[in-house]
């Protein structure tokens, strides 16, 4: 079974404040588990969630368009 991490560990992992993580959980925007009232997270599910947050950025340089994919990286 995969180890579960808490809000503080997730905060350190992805660089969001614990308050923001709790808010996103209440809004059901981050995959999480509530065990005895405590928020817990599977790292594999967080990785998958972050993959859905990639943005495609179009950068124009003169007449040439350059496509750049910005990836969110985990520390």
C-alpha positions in Angstrom: 0.0 0.0 0.0 1.2 3.5 -0.9 2.2 5.7 1.9 -0.1 8.7 2.6 1.3 12.2 3.2 -0.3 15.0 5.2 -1.0 18.6 4.4 2.4 19.9 5.6 4.3 17.3 3.6 2.2 18.1 0.5 2.9 21.8 1.1 6.6 21.2 1.1 6.3 19.0 -2.0 4.4 21.3 -4.3 5.1 24.7 -2.8 1.5 25.7 -1.8 0.7 27.0 1.6 -1.2 24.5 3.9 -4.2 27.0 3.9 -4.4 26.9 0.1 -4.2 23.1 0.1 -7.1 22.8 2.6 -9.1 25.3 0.6 -8.6 23.4 -2.6 -9.6 20.2 -0.8 -12.8 21.8 0.4 -13.5 22.8 -3.2 -12.7 19.3 -4.3 -10.0 20.5 -6.6 -7.2 18.3 -5.2 -7.5 14.5 -4.8 -7.4 13.6 -1.1 -8.7 11.3 1.6 -10.2 12.3 4.9 -9.2 9.9 7.6 -10.5 10.6 11.1 -10.9 14.2 10.1 -7.3 14.5 8.8 -6.5 15.2 5.2 -4.2 12.7 3.5 -2.8 12.4 0.0 -1.3 9.7 -2.2 1.8 11.0 -4.0 0.9 9.1 -7.2 -2.5 10.8 -7.3 -0.9 14.2 -6.7 1.5 13.6 -9.6 -1.4 12.7 -11.9 -3.3 15.8 -10.8 -0.3 18.0 -11.5 0.0 16.5 -15.0 -3.5 17.8 -15.7 -2.4 21.3 -14.7 0.1 21.7 -17.6 -0.3 24.8 -19.7 0.6 25.2 -23.4 2.2 28.6 -23.9 2.5 30.2 -27.3 5.4 32.6 -27.6 5.7 34.8 -30.6 9.1 36.1 -31.8 8.6 38.4 -34.8 6.8 36.4 -37.4 7.9 33.0 -36.0 5.6 31.3 -33.5 7.3 29.1 -31.0 5.2 26.5 -29.0 6.4 25.9 -25.5 5.0 23.5 -22.9 5.4 24.6 -19.3 5.5 21.7 -17.0 4.9 21.8 -13.3 7.8 20.0 -11.7 7.8 18.4 -8.3 10.7 19.1 -6.0 
